[in-house]
Every structure is written in C-alpha cells, then in structure tokens.
Amino acid sequence: MTLNTSLLSNYQSEEVWLPFSESILEWDIDFHELMLGDRIRMVAYKNAIKEVVKPGMVVLDLGTGTGILGLWALQAGAKHLYAIDVNKDILAIASQNFEQNGFSGKFDVFHGMSYDINLPTRVDLIISEIMGNIADNEDFVPILTDAYNRFLKKSGIMLPSRVCSQLVPINSPKAHQQVQSKKVKRINANYSIEKLLQRLATKSPFDTYYDVIIPDTSYLSTPQVAKEFNMDGNDQAVYETTLNFTVEVDGIFTGFKGSFAASLSDSVTLDISGSDIASHTTSDSWKHCYLPVQTPVEVKHGDEIYLVFRRSYPQQRDSLFRQCYKWNGTIKRHGKIINAFYQSMES
C-alpha cells in the first residue's frame, strides 16, 4: 500500500476517510511515516517514555513498527529491548534503526503475532501503541492481555496503563452526506469503500465507522466514557455498554464521535479528542472515529439519546484484526420515543 502522505496530512475538518484500522496488515513505510509525523502522538509517547524508563530496565516494544518507541527506551537507559511486529519489512527497518543508533547487542527483534512468540525473560515494562481511534479497533485488548500475563514481571509496568474510549452524539450533516454519497477519501486506489463494504458483507455505508476530524462545535451533548481498559490482564474484548445523553443544543443528530484518552505515565495523558487542526491539537494519523446513523434526526434541547454500544467479533474472521461494532438506540422527547437508529458491522 502506497499512501499519499502529503494529502493525508492536509486534511480538513469533517472530511470523511475510510478507516485505517480496517487495513492494518497493508500498512507500509509511508503510513508509518505519517504516524511518525503525528505531533500529539509522538510528543506524548516521548515524554512518557523518558519519565517511565529507568536505567537497567528490560523493555518490550509490542507492535514496534519502525522502532521509534523502543529506540527512545534504549536512549532512556533500558538495559535490553525486545521488539515485536507482524510486518517483516517494517521490523527490518526497526532493527536497522537500533543498530545505526549504537545499540547493537542490546536488542532482539521478533517477527510475528505476539501470541506465537516466547521471550527469553520477563520484562519490566511493556510499551505499546496499538490503539485505534476508538481505542480497541485494532484489537489491542486480547493482545495486551496475553502480553501482560506472559511477558510482564509481577512488578512490571504497562505503558499505557489505562485507556478510556469516549462517545458523544454529533450534528454533522457534512460528514453524513459524504457517507451517504459514498464520496469518502481513501488512502490509495486499492482501498475503496466498495471493497470495504464487500469485506464487511454489508451494502450500507452507514454500517461501518470512518476516520473524521469532528469539531467540538458539532457536539449535541457532553462526551461520556464508553469503555475503560485497565491494562491489568482482565480487560474484556467483547462487551456491551449503554449510555444516555441529554441533548444540550438543538440540531440534527447524524451519529457519534468516538475518541480515546490514554494514561501513558503519571504526568502524560494522550487525548485525541482535540479538533483544532490549525493549532495542531488533532491527530494526523488517528483523527476521530465517526459512527454514522443512516437517518438524520432533528433533536431539541432536553431530548434523550439512548445508546447501546456493542463490540464483538465476526462469525468468520478473515483477518487477525477484525472486530464488529453495533450502535443502536432510541431518541426520546418528554419521555416518548420519537425515533430510533440501528447500525451494525455484524453480518
């Protein structure tokens, strides 16, 4: 997959993109370059690693990519680094980066899924950045649960140590229209909305999520935590949660914005909910998660939007990183249901 990184880094508010997290195994060096240029991502991780890593630590960088997080750990004094990635070509770049920065003999790289790998020793710290823009849409829960139980010392640290996903109902007719017309941005000619919908076994473009910067001004209510992940080996990948939002401003309900906040260290939190592109509070690579509803609904101050949000897996998984989301619910005014919505990636 070859990406137009110039195009990707010059995105607009409410501009709809096909979801990157649904094509993980196709990421190449160009997409990794986009992540490396994501300011809020890089600054947060660099500061947290400097704070957490202590001289003599043995560190695992799970999903190392080009190796920048592991490299920062070595530079902060880690005694040894283990680096795992499923992409063999990208892992070779990471290995080269470690060597070129003077850390020969202080690292080992492992190609494959972490489930299939055994490390020589348990580690003091597991660093990972395998989150999607609604936290778990890159299937990080089972991966990190396995890593916590098999790789981490009892006194070890997870970075991040806690992740919370958030949802909020929004008024974005602009984004909704792009989904309805299927005129959405794509990373290259091979990744199309038609191919995505075919893989999901659905005809409706409203039965999947998208990558969109959604401004705070589109909020119809106050964001709420959808799911909290404690990185303690007990997180659940399949769940259902219910949220009730009170509409705070008249508008047109067109779906939900999803984002996450991750506690990387005692003093560093990575929050991707920002929406001011000009002041660089947005994430170039993650953007936000847009969960659309097929039929827009006019809502008024005081209305209640009741949401049931579910995460599961497809019956037949054709990828290591497939998940299904379902978002359905009702809208009430003065206690009476005035409309309902139902969208699902479950075929």
C-alpha angles and dihedrals in degrees: 000000000000115000131203096230092180090059093043094053093049098061127148133227113272091011108144121226130182109257114271091201090066091063104044097138090057096056112123135181092287092061091046088053088055090054091047088055094049100113102198091046096049099042093049095049094044093052093045094049091050089052099045105037114087126190112273097026121140107222136194119206103198112199090012098178108180089353103248096135092047090047091054089051091053091047089051091058107273111163094214138001131210114196125193129188136159093216110081096195094050091046089056088057090051091051090050091050092053091049095047091052093057102260100120110152093018099087143050125198126209124197119211142040112325090234088069097046131088119199122217091236140006115263137231095221137023114202117191140167103182098127126128123212093274090042102247104045091104091054095248096154100074091037094053094038089057091045092049092052099042107028110030126085116235088251092043130124132232118213108227095033096185136015128189125192119209134201132193131174113245145198106223113142088165094061092040092055092052091053092046092052092040088232097139130145118258134195095233143344093272095057107069135161089242092057092046093051091045091054090049090048093233135117097203119089087206093068096078138049129250140205109252137151102234115192123228088239089071094060115120093188143000117296116253133199109259098183136359121209116197100187091225100124093264104083117126123227095196115057147134124219133182126213131182118205125192111214109239100184135029113257149112115294108221103161142290137304116222127196140146143229118208126196103221097171140343091284104025126077121174108212117178097184093098116116108186104109094181093057093044097243090131129085113243093201104034102032107170133302114251115200104188129201118219098227118044114224128207108231133186136208109285097026117132123230110199114197132191108194119189135182122196142139129263117256090241113035114205093177138040090236104047122131135161127223126194124191120182138147150120140273118224132194118191088348096306125110110245098172145354138208135202126183126163141174088199109107 
